[in-house]
Structure formats: structure tokens, C-alpha cells
Amino acid sequence: MNLEKNVEEISEKIKVSLMCSNYSFNDIMFVAVTKTETIETVEELIRCGVLHIGESRVQELVRKYEVIGDKVIWHMIGHLQKNKVKYIVDKVSFIHSLDSESLALEIEKRASKIGKVINCLIEVNISGEESKHGLKLSDVKAFLFKINKLKHINIVGLMTMAPYSNDAENSRKFFNELKELASEIKPIDNVCMKYLSMGMSNDFEVALQEGANMIRIGRALFKNDVQ
Ligand SMILES: *Cc1c(COP(=O)(O)O)cnc(C)c1O
């Protein structure tokens, strides 16, 4: 695996995908999703200029944080159980997977204890697949009014995952629906739709065309040359 080359390749694809977008390359938050990758790989990513690291499991995030610390900005992107919030609240800047009032209350409680404000994105289950986490599209607005008084949570956007498909075009309508939803949400206290976190290795180009400004990339970064 040649990380530098892969980062370069993805950066080129990001630029091309933005040709008809209001965003430019520097507006895009590129989150490298490191999951089972090693700490050495994270350090190499840092050398390649990648400064946003995403983890889907609390245990992995904690393990890597113990070595890497605040050299990068940490994103919790996977489903988060309430009883694990306490392990990551001091470490992460972004939580992409807020999807229940009880989780919001737990984040608020833990963040207020350490005097920190956490940026959170609401995870939306656009496709309605049962295997996916996230709020139903029709529940998002009411949810925001329930939690926007929490002082240690800033809602900064929405996140979604499209159903897995071999054809990235199949993701387009789900990304478009998320963008539509974000555009209907007016800023209220502690809520501002600054970020759309959508697009992974297989569909990030389509996501960017549909208005994503946060993409979460794993496999495309760590692929080998010969394929
Ligand atoms: C693993 C994961 C990603 C990255 O997926 P790839 O297909 O490896 O790019 C993005 N978002 C979430 C929530 C994930 O769990």
C-alpha cells in the first residue's frame, strides 16, 4: 500500500468531483477512517497531511488516541452506545452518529463535566433499511427542537450512509434527500447545518456532486497498487 499515492489519487478525484460545486477543495473535510489499521498507519497519514481521523468503534479510537493524542482531530463515526460516551468525550471533536435523545443527554452530561462543547451530526437513515442506525427523515426536525437547548452539544450537520451498492449512482438520490433536508432546517440555538457528512470509498464522488463537504474514506485509502 502506498498511502501517499492513494491520498494523492483521492485528492484528484475530489477536485474533479467539485467542478460544478459551490465548494472548493479546501472546504472539504476529508476524514480518514482507520478502523483496523495500525497506529503506524495513522502516523503515516499525518505525514501525508491527513489530519482528520474517523473511528467506528470506541475501543479502537481510545487505543489509537493513547499514542497519537491531539495531533489529529478525532471523529466518532460509528454507532455509539450511551455507556461508552464517557471514554471518548474528552478525545473527539466530532460525533457523526447522534441518533437518540438519550444519547444526546449522555453526551451533554459528560461534556459539561469537562467543560467541552462537542460538535455533533445527526445520523439520518434515509434509505429506511432496518440494518442501519439513524433517525427517520421525518423525525429529524422534531428531534432538533428536543435537544437544541443542550449547551455542550453543537449540532453542526447531518450524516448518512447510502445502502451498499456496486453502482455509486444508486447512492445519489439518498444524498440528494439529505441535502434537501438540511436546506429545510433553519438555524436555531445550537443548530446550524454547516456539514453534510456523506460519501465513502465507493460513492464519495457522487456525494461531493450532491453537496457533501465531509467525506469518510477507508478502503480507498488503504488499497494496494495491484488490483
Ligand atoms: C467504515 C466506515 C466508513 C468508510 O468506509 P469505506 O467503504 O472503507 O470507505 C465510513 N463511514 C462509516 C460510518 C463507516 O463505518
The ligand as a MOL file (V3000), in Angstrom:
LIG
                    3D

  0  0  0     0  0            999 V3000
M  V30 BEGIN CTAB
M  V30 COUNTS 15 15 0 0 0
M  V30 BEGIN ATOM
M  V30 1 C -16.1490 2.0750 7.6480 0
M  V30 2 C -16.9490 3.3130 7.5400 0
M  V30 3 C -16.6630 4.2660 6.5480 0
M  V30 4 C -15.5770 4.0630 5.4910 0
M  V30 5 O -15.9880 3.0840 4.6110 0
M  V30 6 P -15.0610 2.6530 3.3560 0
M  V30 7 O -16.0120 1.9390 2.4970 0
M  V30 8 O -13.9790 1.8130 3.8990 0
M  V30 9 O -14.5670 3.9180 2.7450 0
M  V30 10 C -17.4170 5.4240 6.5330 0
M  V30 11 N -18.4080 5.6460 7.4320 0
M  V30 12 C -18.7290 4.7550 8.3850 0
M  V30 13 C -19.8270 5.0690 9.3300 0
M  V30 14 C -18.0120 3.5580 8.4740 0
M  V30 15 O -18.3310 2.6740 9.4250 0
M  V30 END ATOM
M  V30 BEGIN BOND
M  V30 1 1 1 2
M  V30 2 1 2 3
M  V30 3 2 2 14
M  V30 4 1 3 4
M  V30 5 2 3 10
M  V30 6 1 4 5
M  V30 7 1 5 6
M  V30 8 2 6 7
M  V30 9 1 6 8
M  V30 10 1 6 9
M  V30 11 1 10 11
M  V30 12 2 11 12
M  V30 13 1 12 13
M  V30 14 1 12 14
M  V30 15 1 14 15
M  V30 END BOND
M  V30 END CTAB
M  END
